[in-house]
Amino acid sequence: MSSSHSLGRERGLPAGRRGRPARYLLHDDLLVRFPALLVADAAVLIAAWTMGYLLLPEGLLAGRTGAAILAGRDLVGGSVALEAARLLVINLAVVACAIIAPNLIRQGGWPLGYSSLAVITAVFGVTIGTNSFAVSLGGKVPPSLEVFGSSGLYEIAAYALAAASTVSIVRWQVVGSKAERVPPVTDRGSIRQRNVGVAVALVILVLACMFEAYRFSQAISS
């Protein structure tokens, strides 16, 4: 692995975009990229959450997001295990289609998976702020540390890890109206970090889905 930040420099990040954020968000080392992306994503979450709480009507997104529609309002077969499996399938589809696949393309030097992650995080923030969950929380929720008790936060963290882990899969770089093919990464260290990062993200998702299914079962039975 080179000593410079080649994920940014060699993969098409324009000179004007090579500032400090890009230095960390596109760093060669996943142990630098992932925390940087978490910090950026946390800022998006807090901003969207605050906006939802202060400016938007309660229940704005209730039953309107794709995930909410697919998840439904009842346990699958009355089983926590089956509900966890359903949630896991939904989350795996999100990771594959909205996080990893977009990372095959960079727009102006940035992985599209990062953009998808920001949108998903913003929707989650608005969902919390407007109390748009399938089971009402009893009112709009102001920004607080209670979010650490939400399975959604850990799902978002898993998405972020998957996004940061797969920046090296880029195959096309789009600048303006031009698209150029990018040679694949062959560095073994980068590939190993990518594989380990995705594997850990999947483990986090499994645990988060189990947690969410359990909490959901408790909420609808109370």
KEKE-3310 file (N, C-alpha, C; in steps of 0.2 Angstrom, whole numbers, plus 5000, padded with zeros to 4 digits):
npx = (5004:5003:5011:5005:4989:4981:4968:4961:4969:4974:4962:4954:4950:4947:4959:4955:4947:4954:4955:4956:4944:4942:4955:4954:4942:4944:4955:4969:4969:4957:4954:4955:4947:4934:4931:4931:4921:4910:4910:4906:4894:4887:4885:4876:4865:4862:4859:4848:4839:4837:4831:4819:4813:4811:4805:4796:4781:4773:4775:4777:4784:4779:4775:4779:4791:4802:4808:4800:4787:4790:4794:4783:4769:4768:4774:4782:4774:4772:4784:4799:4812:4809:4805:4817:4824:4817:4820:4833:4835:4830:4839:4851:4848:4847:4861:4867:4862:4861:4872:4884:4884:4883:4896:4904:4905:4911:4907:4913:4924:4920:4914:4899:4892:4894:4886:4873:4872:4872:4859:4851:4854:4849:4836:4833:4836:4826:4815:4816:4815:4803:4795:4791:4789:4784:4778:4772:4782:4776:4777:4786:4803:4817:4834:4845:4855:4848:4847:4856:4850:4843:4840:4842:4852:4863:4862:4864:4877:4883:4880:4888:4901:4901:4901:4913:4922:4921:4926:4936:4932:4928:4925:4921:4924:4916:4917:4911:4903:4909:4914:4926:4935:4941:4956:4956:4958:4972:4980:4984:4983:4973:4962:4960:4957:4945:4937:4936:4930:4918:4913:4912:4903:4892:4890:4887:4875:4867:4866:4860:4847:4842:4841:4832:4820:4817:4814:4804:4794:4792:4786:4774:4767:4765)
npy = (4994:5011:5025:5037:5046:5038:5034:5045:5053:5046:5041:5051:5062:5079:5093:5104:5098:5092:5094:5094:5087:5077:5071:5063:5056:5049:5042:5030:5020:5010:5012:5025:5031:5026:5031:5045:5046:5042:5053:5063:5058:5058:5072:5075:5067:5073:5086:5084:5078:5088:5097:5090:5089:5102:5109:5101:5092:5081:5063:5064:5055:5043:5027:5030:5028:5017:5007:5007:5003:4990:4984:4983:4982:4972:4957:4945:4931:4931:4929:4933:4929:4927:4940:4947:4941:4946:4959:4959:4955:4966:4976:4971:4972:4986:4989:4982:4988:5002:5006:4999:4995:5008:5013:5009:5019:5036:5052:5067:5064:5059:5045:5037:5030:5036:5047:5041:5036:5048:5053:5042:5043:5056:5054:5045:5053:5063:5055:5051:5064:5068:5058:5047:5033:5015:5011:5022:5034:5042:5056:5070:5068:5076:5080:5069:5059:5047:5041:5031:5020:5015:5004:5008:5017:5009:5002:5012:5014:5002:5003:5014:5009:4999:5007:5014:5004:4999:5009:5007:4999:5006:5008:5017:5034:5049:5065:5080:5079:5067:5050:5039:5024:5016:5008:4992:4990:4982:4980:4970:4973:4983:4976:4966:4974:4979:4967:4962:4973:4974:4962:4964:4974:4967:4958:4968:4972:4961:4959:4971:4970:4959:4965:4975:4968:4962:4973:4978:4968:4969:4982:4981:4972:4978)
npz = (5000:4996:5003:5001:5000:4990:4986:4984:4976:4965:4959:4953:4960:4959:4958:4965:4975:4984:4998:5016:5021:5011:5011:5022:5021:5009:5012:5011:5021:5029:5043:5045:5035:5038:5052:5049:5039:5048:5056:5048:5043:5055:5057:5047:5051:5064:5059:5051:5060:5069:5061:5057:5070:5074:5063:5054:5052:5064:5061:5048:5038:5041:5036:5023:5018:5008:5016:5027:5022:5017:5029:5036:5049:5058:5067:5057:5055:5068:5074:5082:5077:5063:5060:5062:5052:5040:5041:5040:5027:5020:5024:5019:5005:5004:5007:4997:4985:4986:4993:4991:4976:4970:4973:4963:4954:4953:4955:4950:4958:4970:4979:4974:4983:4995:4994:4993:5006:5014:5010:5015:5029:5032:5030:5040:5051:5050:5051:5065:5071:5068:5073:5065:5065:5064:5076:5087:5096:5105:5103:5095:5094:5102:5098:5105:5117:5117:5105:5104:5109:5099:5086:5073:5072:5072:5061:5052:5055:5050:5037:5034:5036:5027:5015:5017:5016:5003:4994:4985:4975:4964:4946:4936:4933:4933:4926:4924:4908:4904:4905:4912:4912:4926:4932:4941:4959:4965:4975:4989:5002:5003:4997:5007:5018:5013:5012:5025:5031:5025:5030:5044:5044:5040:5050:5060:5055:5056:5070:5073:5067:5074:5086:5083:5079:5091:5100:5093:5094:5108:5109:5101:5109:5121)
capx = (5000:5007:5011:5000:4982:4980:4961:4959:4974:4974:4956:4951:4948:4950:4964:4951:4943:4958:4956:4956:4939:4944:4961:4952:4936:4947:4962:4970:4967:4950:4954:4955:4941:4928:4929:4930:4914:4905:4909:4902:4887:4884:4883:4870:4860:4860:4855:4841:4835:4835:4826:4813:4810:4809:4801:4792:4775:4774:4772:4778:4786:4776:4773:4780:4798:4802:4809:4794:4782:4792:4795:4776:4767:4767:4779:4781:4772:4772:4790:4805:4817:4807:4805:4824:4826:4814:4823:4840:4834:4829:4845:4856:4846:4849:4868:4870:4859:4861:4878:4890:4884:4885:4903:4907:4905:4913:4905:4918:4929:4917:4910:4891:4889:4894:4880:4867:4873:4870:4852:4848:4855:4845:4829:4833:4836:4819:4810:4817:4813:4795:4791:4788:4790:4778:4776:4774:4786:4773:4778:4792:4809:4822:4840:4848:4859:4844:4847:4861:4846:4839:4844:4843:4859:4868:4861:4867:4884:4885:4880:4894:4907:4901:4903:4920:4926:4921:4927:4941:4929:4927:4926:4920:4925:4913:4919:4907:4899:4914:4915:4932:4936:4946:4958:4954:4963:4975:4984:4981:4981:4966:4957:4959:4953:4938:4933:4935:4926:4911:4911:4910:4897:4886:4889:4883:4868:4863:4864:4855:4841:4839:4839:4826:4815:4815:4811:4797:4789:4790:4782:4767:4764:4763)
capy = (5000:5017:5030:5043:5045:5037:5033:5052:5056:5042:5039:5056:5068:5085:5096:5108:5095:5088:5097:5090:5081:5072:5068:5058:5052:5044:5039:5023:5016:5010:5014:5032:5032:5024:5036:5051:5045:5042:5060:5067:5056:5061:5079:5074:5065:5079:5092:5081:5076:5094:5100:5087:5091:5109:5112:5097:5090:5074:5058:5066:5050:5037:5023:5033:5026:5011:5002:5006:4999:4983:4981:4982:4984:4966:4952:4940:4924:4931:4926:4938:4927:4928:4947:4949:4939:4950:4966:4958:4955:4973:4979:4968:4975:4993:4989:4980:4992:5009:5008:4996:4996:5015:5015:5007:5025:5042:5058:5073:5061:5056:5039:5038:5027:5041:5051:5037:5035:5054:5053:5037:5045:5061:5051:5042:5059:5066:5050:5052:5070:5069:5052:5043:5026:5011:5011:5029:5035:5046:5063:5071:5067:5081:5077:5067:5053:5041:5038:5025:5014:5014:4999:5012:5020:5004:5000:5017:5013:4997:5006:5018:5004:4996:5012:5016:4998:4998:5014:5004:4995:5010:5006:5023:5041:5054:5072:5084:5074:5062:5045:5036:5018:5016:5001:4990:4990:4975:4980:4965:4976:4986:4971:4963:4978:4979:4961:4962:4979:4972:4956:4967:4978:4962:4956:4973:4972:4955:4961:4977:4967:4955:4970:4979:4964:4961:4979:4979:4963:4971:4988:4979:4968:4982)
capz = (5000:4995:5009:5000:5000:4983:4984:4982:4971:4959:4957:4950:4964:4956:4962:4970:4980:4988:5004:5022:5022:5006:5013:5027:5018:5004:5014:5009:5027:5031:5050:5045:5031:5042:5057:5045:5037:5053:5059:5043:5043:5062:5056:5043:5056:5069:5056:5048:5066:5072:5056:5058:5076:5074:5057:5051:5056:5067:5057:5041:5034:5043:5031:5017:5015:5006:5021:5032:5018:5017:5035:5039:5056:5062:5066:5052:5058:5075:5077:5082:5072:5056:5059:5061:5045:5035:5042:5037:5019:5018:5025:5014:4999:5004:5007:4990:4979:4988:4996:4987:4969:4968:4974:4957:4950:4956:4952:4953:4963:4976:4978:4975:4989:5001:4993:4995:5013:5017:5009:5020:5035:5032:5030:5047:5055:5049:5054:5072:5073:5067:5076:5059:5066:5064:5082:5089:5102:5109:5101:5091:5098:5101:5097:5112:5116:5117:5099:5105:5110:5092:5081:5066:5072:5071:5054:5048:5056:5046:5030:5033:5036:5020:5010:5017:5014:4996:4989:4980:4969:4958:4940:4932:4935:4929:4927:4919:4904:4902:4910:4911:4916:4931:4933:4947:4964:4965:4982:4993:5009:5001:4996:5013:5022:5010:5013:5032:5033:5023:5034:5050:5043:5039:5057:5064:5053:5059:5077:5074:5065:5079:5092:5081:5079:5098:5102:5090:5097:5114:5108:5099:5114:5127)
cpx = (5004:5006:5006:4993:4979:4972:4958:4963:4973:4968:4951:4948:4951:4954:4960:4947:4947:4960:4956:4951:4941:4950:4959:4947:4938:4954:4963:4968:4960:4949:4954:4949:4935:4926:4927:4923:4909:4904:4905:4895:4883:4881:4877:4864:4857:4856:4848:4836:4832:4830:4819:4809:4807:4804:4796:4786:4776:4771:4773:4780:4783:4773:4774:4787:4798:4803:4803:4788:4784:4792:4788:4775:4766:4773:4777:4780:4772:4779:4796:4810:4815:4807:4812:4826:4824:4818:4830:4840:4834:4835:4850:4854:4848:4857:4870:4868:4861:4868:4884:4890:4886:4892:4907:4908:4907:4911:4909:4923:4926:4913:4903:4888:4889:4888:4873:4867:4870:4862:4849:4848:4850:4838:4828:4832:4829:4814:4810:4813:4806:4791:4787:4789:4784:4774:4777:4778:4782:4773:4785:4798:4815:4829:4843:4852:4855:4844:4852:4857:4842:4844:4846:4850:4864:4868:4865:4875:4887:4885:4886:4900:4907:4903:4910:4924:4926:4922:4932:4938:4927:4929:4925:4921:4921:4915:4916:4903:4903:4914:4921:4932:4942:4949:4957:4960:4966:4979:4980:4979:4974:4961:4955:4955:4946:4934:4931:4930:4919:4908:4908:4904:4891:4885:4885:4876:4864:4861:4859:4848:4838:4837:4832:4820:4812:4811:4804:4792:4787:4785:4775:4764:4762:4757)
cpy = (5006:5021:5036:5041:5044:5036:5040:5054:5053:5040:5045:5061:5074:5089:5101:5105:5090:5091:5092:5085:5075:5068:5062:5053:5047:5042:5032:5018:5016:5013:5021:5034:5032:5029:5043:5051:5045:5049:5064:5065:5058:5068:5079:5072:5070:5084:5090:5080:5083:5098:5097:5088:5098:5112:5108:5094:5083:5069:5059:5060:5043:5033:5025:5031:5019:5005:5001:5002:4992:4980:4979:4984:4978:4962:4947:4933:4925:4929:4932:4936:4928:4936:4949:4947:4943:4957:4965:4958:4962:4977:4977:4971:4982:4993:4987:4985:4999:5011:5005:4997:5003:5017:5012:5014:5031:5048:5064:5070:5058:5050:5040:5035:5031:5046:5048:5037:5042:5055:5048:5040:5051:5059:5049:5048:5062:5061:5050:5058:5071:5063:5049:5036:5022:5011:5018:5029:5040:5054:5064:5071:5072:5077:5075:5061:5046:5038:5032:5019:5012:5009:5003:5015:5015:5001:5005:5016:5008:4999:5010:5014:5001:5001:5014:5010:4997:5003:5012:5000:4999:5008:5012:5029:5046:5061:5076:5079:5068:5056:5041:5029:5019:5009:4999:4990:4983:4975:4975:4968:4979:4981:4967:4967:4979:4973:4961:4968:4977:4966:4959:4970:4973:4959:4961:4973:4967:4956:4966:4974:4963:4960:4973:4974:4962:4967:4980:4974:4966:4977:4986:4975:4972:4986)
cpz = (5000:5001:5008:5000:4993:4981:4982:4976:4964:4956:4955:4954:4961:4961:4967:4975:4984:4995:5010:5022:5017:5008:5018:5024:5013:5006:5012:5015:5029:5039:5050:5041:5035:5047:5054:5043:5042:5056:5054:5043:5050:5061:5052:5047:5060:5065:5053:5054:5068:5067:5057:5064:5076:5069:5054:5055:5058:5062:5050:5036:5036:5038:5024:5014:5013:5011:5026:5028:5018:5023:5038:5046:5060:5062:5061:5056:5065:5078:5076:5077:5065:5055:5058:5054:5040:5036:5039:5030:5017:5018:5020:5007:4998:5003:5000:4985:4980:4990:4991:4980:4967:4969:4968:4953:4955:4952:4955:4958:4969:4975:4979:4981:4995:5000:4995:5003:5016:5016:5014:5027:5037:5033:5037:5052:5056:5052:5062:5074:5073:5069:5070:5060:5066:5070:5085:5095:5107:5108:5097:5096:5097:5101:5104:5111:5116:5110:5099:5107:5104:5088:5074:5066:5070:5064:5050:5049:5051:5039:5029:5033:5029:5015:5011:5015:5007:4991:4984:4975:4963:4951:4935:4936:4931:4931:4922:4915:4902:4908:4908:4915:4920:4932:4940:4952:4965:4972:4986:5000:5008:5001:5003:5018:5019:5012:5021:5034:5031:5028:5041:5049:5043:5046:5061:5062:5056:5066:5078:5072:5070:5085:5090:5081:5087:5101:5099:5093:5104:5114:5106:5104:5120:5126)
residu = (MET:SER:SER:SER:HIS:SER:LEU:GLY:ARG:GLU:ARG:GLY:LEU:PRO:ALA:GLY:ARG:ARG:GLY:ARG:PRO:ALA:ARG:TYR:LEU:LEU:HIS:ASP:ASP:LEU:LEU:VAL:ARG:PHE:PRO:ALA:LEU:LEU:VAL:ALA:ASP:ALA:ALA:VAL:LEU:ILE:ALA:ALA:TRP:THR:MET:GLY:TYR:LEU:LEU:LEU:PRO:GLU:GLY:LEU:LEU:ALA:GLY:ARG:THR:GLY:ALA:ALA:ILE:LEU:ALA:GLY:ARG:ASP:LEU:VAL:GLY:GLY:SER:VAL:ALA:LEU:GLU:ALA:ALA:ARG:LEU:LEU:VAL:ILE:ASN:LEU:ALA:VAL:VAL:ALA:CYS:ALA:ILE:ILE:ALA:PRO:ASN:LEU:ILE:ARG:GLN:GLY:GLY:TRP:PRO:LEU:GLY:TYR:SER:SER:LEU:ALA:VAL:ILE:THR:ALA:VAL:PHE:GLY:VAL:THR:ILE:GLY:THR:ASN:SER:PHE:ALA:VAL:SER:LEU:GLY:GLY:LYS:VAL:PRO:PRO:SER:LEU:GLU:VAL:PHE:GLY:SER:SER:GLY:LEU:TYR:GLU:ILE:ALA:ALA:TYR:ALA:LEU:ALA:ALA:ALA:SER:THR:VAL:SER:ILE:VAL:ARG:TRP:GLN:VAL:VAL:GLY:SER:LYS:ALA:GLU:ARG:VAL:PRO:PRO:VAL:THR:ASP:ARG:GLY:SER:ILE:ARG:GLN:ARG:ASN:VAL:GLY:VAL:ALA:VAL:ALA:LEU:VAL:ILE:LEU:VAL:LEU:ALA:CYS:MET:PHE:GLU:ALA:TYR:ARG:PHE:SER:GLN:ALA:ILE:SER:SER)
# end
